[in-house]
């Protein structure tokens, strides 16, 4: 379902980044593959910009995908420090558990959700049962020719709740 329209949009998003933030598993997969993909249109951005990997098990990032820094300990506090630095986007790609923890900590400013027209019936959920509630405001919506629905939301904080009182 990835078509030219979605690739162009992804390229726009990557062009807004000053750095990337990954969970360990996503980082290991990207670090394995992206250094070899030098002819891909996104390679210069992904391979050249700083990367941060949140991990409780990695002590160093290794020499395969630099520049990379391992964030350990209080990851939300470390991410908050990064966000206070001047610059453009600090983007998360994949890394659902990391995104969940940062959303719960109030450290996500914008969600960019790309929804393919496929139901798998299993897999890791971005919004798990018991996850932190978050208010969202839709700022953009489009559908690519291949059917990928892209929704961009700003995070507005804790959502307001109400009770439906029924019709009159």
GROMACS elastic network, one bead per residue, 0.5 to 0.9 nm:
[ bonds ]
;  ai    aj funct       b0    kb
    1     6     6  0.87951   500
    1   116     6  0.66630   500
    1   117     6  0.79266   500
    1   144     6  0.88252   500
    1   145     6  0.88032   500
    1   146     6  0.52366   500
    1   147     6  0.67775   500
    1   148     6  0.65300   500
    2     5     6  0.80450   500
    2     6     6  0.60102   500
    2     7     6  0.68847   500
    2   116     6  0.86037   500
    2   144     6  0.85850   500
    2   146     6  0.68186   500
    2   147     6  0.88076   500
    2   148     6  0.74924   500
    3     6     6  0.54235   500
    3     7     6  0.62435   500
    3     8     6  0.86577   500
    3   144     6  0.73814   500
    3   145     6  0.72777   500
    3   146     6  0.60923   500
    3   148     6  0.87199   500
    4     7     6  0.50141   500
    4     8     6  0.60237   500
    4     9     6  0.85643   500
    4   144     6  0.85693   500
    4   145     6  0.87285   500
    5     8     6  0.51624   500
    5     9     6  0.62958   500
    5    10     6  0.86877   500
    5   144     6  0.58952   500
    5   145     6  0.72542   500
    5   146     6  0.85721   500
    6    10     6  0.60717   500
    6    11     6  0.84647   500
    6   114     6  0.89357   500
    6   143     6  0.88445   500
    6   144     6  0.62778   500
    6   145     6  0.87239   500
    6   146     6  0.86512   500
    6   148     6  0.76405   500
    6   150     6  0.87218   500
    7    10     6  0.50061   500
    7    11     6  0.60738   500
    7    12     6  0.86376   500
    8    11     6  0.50083   500
    8    12     6  0.63145   500
    8    13     6  0.87876   500
    9    12     6  0.50130   500
    9    13     6  0.63307   500
    9    14     6  0.86703   500
   10    13     6  0.50582   500
   10    14     6  0.61431   500
   10    15     6  0.84931   500
   10    42     6  0.88681   500
   11    14     6  0.50817   500
   11    15     6  0.60655   500
   11    16     6  0.88327   500
   11    41     6  0.81015   500
   11    42     6  0.67688   500
   12    15     6  0.50345   500
   12    16     6  0.66665   500
   13    16     6  0.53080   500
   13    17     6  0.70380   500
   13    89     6  0.89574   500
   13    91     6  0.88408   500
   14    17     6  0.53725   500
   14    18     6  0.86982   500
   14    42     6  0.76774   500
   14    45     6  0.70158   500
   14    46     6  0.79636   500
   14    89     6  0.88728   500
   14    91     6  0.82399   500
   15    18     6  0.83238   500
   15    45     6  0.74626   500
   16    88     6  0.63477   500
   16    89     6  0.59006   500
   16    90     6  0.88294   500
   16    91     6  0.88517   500
   17    20     6  0.71798   500
   17    45     6  0.84359   500
   17    49     6  0.81907   500
   17    87     6  0.86622   500
   17    88     6  0.58314   500
   17    90     6  0.59495   500
   17    91     6  0.63694   500
   18    49     6  0.64944   500
   18    50     6  0.72961   500
   18    87     6  0.65807   500
   18    88     6  0.54528   500
   18    89     6  0.55713   500
   18    90     6  0.60744   500
   18    91     6  0.81300   500
   19    46     6  0.86733   500
   19    49     6  0.55493   500
   19    51     6  0.56926   500
   19    52     6  0.76306   500
   19    88     6  0.82909   500
   19    89     6  0.68187   500
   19    91     6  0.65041   500
   20    46     6  0.80422   500
   20    49     6  0.74370   500
   20    50     6  0.64663   500
   20    52     6  0.61258   500
   20    53     6  0.84193   500
   20    89     6  0.82390   500
   20    90     6  0.54573   500
   20    92     6  0.58714   500
   20    93     6  0.76143   500
   21    27     6  0.84876   500
   21    50     6  0.88084   500
   21    51     6  0.59030   500
   21    53     6  0.57954   500
   21    54     6  0.74316   500
   21    79     6  0.87517   500
   21    90     6  0.66741   500
   21    91     6  0.58569   500
   21    93     6  0.73569   500
   21    95     6  0.85403   500
   21    98     6  0.88542   500
   22    25     6  0.80436   500
   22    26     6  0.60832   500
   22    27     6  0.53993   500
   22    51     6  0.75298   500
   22    52     6  0.62120   500
   22    54     6  0.62412   500
   22    55     6  0.89298   500
   22    91     6  0.85251   500
   22    92     6  0.59082   500
   22    93     6  0.67491   500
   22    94     6  0.73896   500
   22    95     6  0.58176   500
   22    98     6  0.73815   500
   22    99     6  0.89332   500
   23    26     6  0.55839   500
   23    27     6  0.59559   500
   23    28     6  0.86128   500
   23    52     6  0.85416   500
   23    53     6  0.55283   500
   23    54     6  0.50502   500
   23    55     6  0.64938   500
   23    92     6  0.86052   500
   23    94     6  0.81187   500
   23    95     6  0.50377   500
   23    96     6  0.80436   500
   23    97     6  0.74923   500
   23    98     6  0.57382   500
   23    99     6  0.85952   500
   24    27     6  0.50219   500
   24    28     6  0.60688   500
   24    29     6  0.87169   500
   24    53     6  0.59599   500
   24    54     6  0.60909   500
   24    55     6  0.54682   500
   24    56     6  0.84858   500
   24    57     6  0.82411   500
   24    58     6  0.76357   500
   24    95     6  0.79934   500
   25    28     6  0.51971   500
   25    29     6  0.64290   500
   25    30     6  0.87146   500
   25    55     6  0.89953   500
   25    95     6  0.75138   500
   26    29     6  0.52378   500
   26    30     6  0.61407   500
   26    31     6  0.84295   500
   26    53     6  0.88798   500
   26    93     6  0.81332   500
   26    94     6  0.65131   500
   26    95     6  0.57820   500
   27    30     6  0.51148   500
   27    31     6  0.57810   500
   27    32     6  0.83288   500
   27    51     6  0.87900   500
   27    52     6  0.86651   500
   27    53     6  0.64570   500
   27    54     6  0.88800   500
   27    95     6  0.83330   500
   28    31     6  0.51034   500
   28    32     6  0.60525   500
   28    33     6  0.87188   500
   29    32     6  0.51708   500
   29    33     6  0.63609   500
   29    34     6  0.84874   500
   30    33     6  0.52381   500
   30    34     6  0.55550   500
   30    35     6  0.82672   500
   30    65     6  0.85878   500
   31    34     6  0.58730   500
   31    35     6  0.66360   500
   31    47     6  0.88789   500
   31    64     6  0.65319   500
   31    65     6  0.53833   500
   31    66     6  0.88753   500
   32    35     6  0.70012   500
   32    36     6  0.79688   500
   32    64     6  0.76040   500
   32    65     6  0.80678   500
   33    36     6  0.58137   500
   33    37     6  0.67020   500
   34    37     6  0.50023   500
   34    38     6  0.74010   500
   34    40     6  0.88558   500
   34    43     6  0.67354   500
   34    46     6  0.74067   500
   34    47     6  0.67356   500
   34    65     6  0.79717   500
   35    38     6  0.65884   500
   35    43     6  0.77417   500
   35    46     6  0.87896   500
   35    47     6  0.63374   500
   35    64     6  0.72110   500
   35    65     6  0.63189   500
   36    39     6  0.85315   500
   36    43     6  0.89047   500
   37    40     6  0.56738   500
   37    42     6  0.88960   500
   37    43     6  0.62832   500
   38    41     6  0.82084   500
   38    42     6  0.85775   500
   38    43     6  0.54256   500
   38    44     6  0.72645   500
   38    47     6  0.84035   500
   39    42     6  0.84778   500
   39    43     6  0.68259   500
   39    44     6  0.88119   500
   40    43     6  0.52233   500
   40    44     6  0.81758   500
   41    44     6  0.73144   500
   41    45     6  0.85489   500
   42    45     6  0.55915   500
   42    46     6  0.62081   500
   42    47     6  0.83605   500
   43    46     6  0.52463   500
   43    47     6  0.55711   500
   43    48     6  0.78411   500
   44    47     6  0.53413   500
   44    48     6  0.55191   500
   44    49     6  0.80821   500
   45    48     6  0.52712   500
   45    49     6  0.58338   500
   46    49     6  0.59547   500
   46    50     6  0.83762   500
   46    51     6  0.83856   500
   47    50     6  0.82347   500
   47    51     6  0.87531   500
   47    65     6  0.67875   500
   47    66     6  0.72134   500
   47    67     6  0.81793   500
   48    51     6  0.88395   500
   48    65     6  0.88133   500
   48    66     6  0.74456   500
   48    67     6  0.72700   500
   49    66     6  0.82971   500
   49    67     6  0.69565   500
   49    68     6  0.88272   500
   50    66     6  0.72242   500
   50    67     6  0.50164   500
   50    68     6  0.58587   500
   50    69     6  0.78295   500
   51    65     6  0.84490   500
   51    66     6  0.74716   500
   51    67     6  0.61258   500
   51    69     6  0.63212   500
   51    70     6  0.85767   500
   52    67     6  0.85678   500
   52    68     6  0.55669   500
   52    70     6  0.57415   500
   52    71     6  0.65045   500
   53    58     6  0.86782   500
   53    61     6  0.79565   500
   53    68     6  0.72671   500
   53    69     6  0.63439   500
   53    71     6  0.57582   500
   53    72     6  0.84582   500
   54    58     6  0.84949   500
   54    69     6  0.88100   500
   54    70     6  0.60705   500
   54    72     6  0.60536   500
   54    73     6  0.89119   500
   54    75     6  0.64856   500
   54    98     6  0.75665   500
   55    58     6  0.56570   500
   55    59     6  0.80683   500
   55    70     6  0.68296   500
   55    71     6  0.62865   500
   55    72     6  0.55901   500
   55    73     6  0.83391   500
   55    75     6  0.82705   500
   56    59     6  0.79655   500
   56    71     6  0.83389   500
   56    72     6  0.57724   500
   56    73     6  0.71849   500
   57    72     6  0.84447   500
   58    61     6  0.69278   500
   58    70     6  0.71035   500
   58    71     6  0.89128   500
   58    72     6  0.82361   500
   59    70     6  0.68011   500
   59    71     6  0.88157   500
   59    72     6  0.80505   500
   60    68     6  0.87326   500
   60    69     6  0.74658   500
   60    70     6  0.60851   500
   61    64     6  0.79456   500
   61    65     6  0.78761   500
   61    66     6  0.82651   500
   61    67     6  0.89888   500
   61    68     6  0.61479   500
   61    69     6  0.64955   500
   61    70     6  0.61870   500
   62    65     6  0.74702   500
   62    66     6  0.82206   500
   62    68     6  0.82821   500
   63    66     6  0.63502   500
   63    67     6  0.85616   500
   63    68     6  0.85840   500
   65    68     6  0.65751   500
   66    69     6  0.84352   500
   71    74     6  0.81879   500
   71    75     6  0.61214   500
   71    78     6  0.68467   500
   71    79     6  0.82944   500
   72    75     6  0.58108   500
   72    78     6  0.81190   500
   73    76     6  0.89035   500
   73    77     6  0.87528   500
   73    78     6  0.82979   500
   74    77     6  0.54509   500
   74    78     6  0.63711   500
   74    79     6  0.87940   500
   75    79     6  0.60467   500
   75    80     6  0.84544   500
   75   102     6  0.87339   500
   76    79     6  0.50484   500
   76    80     6  0.60411   500
   76    81     6  0.86149   500
   76   101     6  0.77294   500
   76   102     6  0.63389   500
   76   105     6  0.67414   500
   76   107     6  0.75895   500
   77    81     6  0.62741   500
   77    82     6  0.87434   500
   78    81     6  0.50934   500
   78    82     6  0.63988   500
   78    83     6  0.87624   500
   79    83     6  0.61440   500
   79    84     6  0.86903   500
   79   102     6  0.83461   500
   79   107     6  0.77326   500
   80    83     6  0.50540   500
   80    84     6  0.63716   500
   80   107     6  0.68191   500
   81    84     6  0.52689   500
   81    85     6  0.69146   500
   82    85     6  0.54750   500
   82    86     6  0.87344   500
   82    90     6  0.80681   500
   83    86     6  0.77177   500
   83    87     6  0.85667   500
   83    89     6  0.85749   500
   83    90     6  0.71925   500
   83   107     6  0.82965   500
   84    87     6  0.88952   500
   87    90     6  0.85801   500
   92    95     6  0.68954   500
   92    96     6  0.88979   500
   92    98     6  0.84172   500
   92    99     6  0.71712   500
   93    96     6  0.85124   500
   93    99     6  0.89401   500
   94    97     6  0.88963   500
   94    98     6  0.87645   500
   94    99     6  0.81529   500
   95    98     6  0.54221   500
   95    99     6  0.62004   500
   95   100     6  0.87185   500
   96    99     6  0.50089   500
   96   100     6  0.60948   500
   96   101     6  0.87014   500
   96   124     6  0.74682   500
   96   125     6  0.72868   500
   96   126     6  0.53653   500
   96   127     6  0.85880   500
   97   100     6  0.50082   500
   97   101     6  0.62965   500
   97   102     6  0.86707   500
   97   124     6  0.86123   500
   97   125     6  0.86614   500
   97   126     6  0.73288   500
   98   101     6  0.51985   500
   98   102     6  0.62158   500
   98   103     6  0.85178   500
   99   102     6  0.51578   500
   99   103     6  0.59583   500
   99   104     6  0.85111   500
   99   108     6  0.78477   500
   99   126     6  0.77147   500
  100   103     6  0.51156   500
  100   104     6  0.61707   500
  100   105     6  0.86371   500
  100   126     6  0.67110   500
  100   127     6  0.71297   500
  100   128     6  0.83907   500
  100   131     6  0.73157   500
  100   132     6  0.77292   500
  101   104     6  0.51019   500
  101   105     6  0.62368   500
  101   106     6  0.87937   500
  101   107     6  0.87689   500
  101   131     6  0.88021   500
  101   132     6  0.84537   500
  102   106     6  0.62502   500
  102   107     6  0.51502   500
  102   108     6  0.61216   500
  103   106     6  0.51677   500
  103   107     6  0.57420   500
  103   108     6  0.52089   500
  103   109     6  0.85543   500
  103   132     6  0.72094   500
  103   133     6  0.87034   500
  103   134     6  0.76207   500
  103   155     6  0.86843   500
  104   107     6  0.76164   500
  104   108     6  0.85318   500
  104   131     6  0.74869   500
  104   132     6  0.50196   500
  104   133     6  0.75772   500
  104   134     6  0.79435   500
  105   108     6  0.80686   500
  105   132     6  0.86335   500
  106   109     6  0.79802   500
  106   134     6  0.87003   500
  106   155     6  0.85587   500
  106   157     6  0.72383   500
  108   111     6  0.73716   500
  108   154     6  0.85258   500
  108   155     6  0.67965   500
  109   153     6  0.85636   500
  109   154     6  0.58408   500
  109   155     6  0.53462   500
  109   156     6  0.81199   500
  110   136     6  0.86884   500
  110   152     6  0.70701   500
  110   153     6  0.55617   500
  110   155     6  0.56621   500
  111   136     6  0.85950   500
  111   151     6  0.79639   500
  111   152     6  0.57135   500
  111   153     6  0.51310   500
  111   154     6  0.63532   500
  111   155     6  0.72674   500
  112   150     6  0.70933   500
  112   151     6  0.59004   500
  112   153     6  0.64907   500
  112   154     6  0.88435   500
  113   149     6  0.80177   500
  113   150     6  0.56480   500
  113   151     6  0.52273   500
  113   152     6  0.63255   500
  113   153     6  0.82621   500
  114   148     6  0.63477   500
  114   149     6  0.57387   500
  114   151     6  0.65659   500
  114   152     6  0.87432   500
  115   118     6  0.81888   500
  115   147     6  0.85829   500
  115   148     6  0.54922   500
  115   149     6  0.50561   500
  115   150     6  0.62618   500
  115   151     6  0.81671   500
  116   119     6  0.83390   500
  116   146     6  0.87408   500
  116   147     6  0.67179   500
  116   149     6  0.65039   500
  116   150     6  0.87924   500
  117   146     6  0.88138   500
  117   147     6  0.62385   500
  117   148     6  0.63186   500
  117   149     6  0.78382   500
  119   122     6  0.84051   500
  120   123     6  0.74418   500
  122   125     6  0.85134   500
  124   127     6  0.89634   500
  124   128     6  0.83058   500
  125   128     6  0.54659   500
  125   129     6  0.88276   500
  127   130     6  0.85218   500
  127   131     6  0.61842   500
  127   132     6  0.82745   500
  128   131     6  0.52575   500
  128   132     6  0.86823   500
  129   132     6  0.89236   500
  130   133     6  0.85015   500
  132   158     6  0.88546   500
  133   157     6  0.85181   500
  133   158     6  0.64067   500
  133   159     6  0.67965   500
  134   155     6  0.68043   500
  134   156     6  0.71560   500
  134   157     6  0.56423   500
  134   158     6  0.50634   500
  134   159     6  0.55727   500
  135   154     6  0.85104   500
  135   155     6  0.58799   500
  135   156     6  0.50021   500
  135   157     6  0.52335   500
  135   158     6  0.53804   500
  135   160     6  0.75283   500
  136   153     6  0.57462   500
  136   154     6  0.56695   500
  136   156     6  0.53999   500
  136   157     6  0.75833   500
  136   158     6  0.89643   500
  136   159     6  0.77902   500
  137   152     6  0.83584   500
  137   153     6  0.51407   500
  137   154     6  0.52327   500
  137   155     6  0.64837   500
  137   156     6  0.66417   500
  138   141     6  0.74951   500
  138   151     6  0.70639   500
  138   152     6  0.59458   500
  138   154     6  0.66433   500
  139   151     6  0.78301   500
  139   152     6  0.56554   500
  139   153     6  0.54699   500
  139   154     6  0.68549   500
  140   150     6  0.79012   500
  140   151     6  0.58442   500
  140   152     6  0.50118   500
  140   153     6  0.71014   500
  141   149     6  0.73387   500
  141   150     6  0.55825   500
  141   152     6  0.63645   500
  141   153     6  0.89838   500
  142   148     6  0.83255   500
  142   149     6  0.59514   500
  142   150     6  0.53320   500
  142   151     6  0.68060   500
  143   146     6  0.79650   500
  143   147     6  0.58256   500
  143   148     6  0.54778   500
  143   150     6  0.59806   500
  143   151     6  0.87533   500
  144   147     6  0.52408   500
  144   148     6  0.52730   500
  144   149     6  0.65910   500
  144   150     6  0.78750   500
  145   148     6  0.75183   500
  153   156     6  0.89382   500
  155   158     6  0.87903   500
  156   159     6  0.75284   500
  164   167     6  0.87463   500
  165   168     6  0.88505   500
